[in-house]
């Protein structure tokens, strides 16, 4: 019976270690999806580049 509990404890610790390693991998390699820009305010926003403004204009289908 003692050997059974040692094997069970070993399996439990191995599962915990594998779970921890997998979670650490996913937490360190996760990249959130890029946030879409609000094209309604691109003309007055100073932090939007000229290229992004042009993309917003093309998405609207006309130029200002």
Buried (B, 14 or more C-beta within 10 A) or exposed (E): EEEEEEEEEEEEEEEEEEEEEEEEEEEEEEEEEEEEBEBEEBEEEEEBEEEBBEBBBEEEEEEE
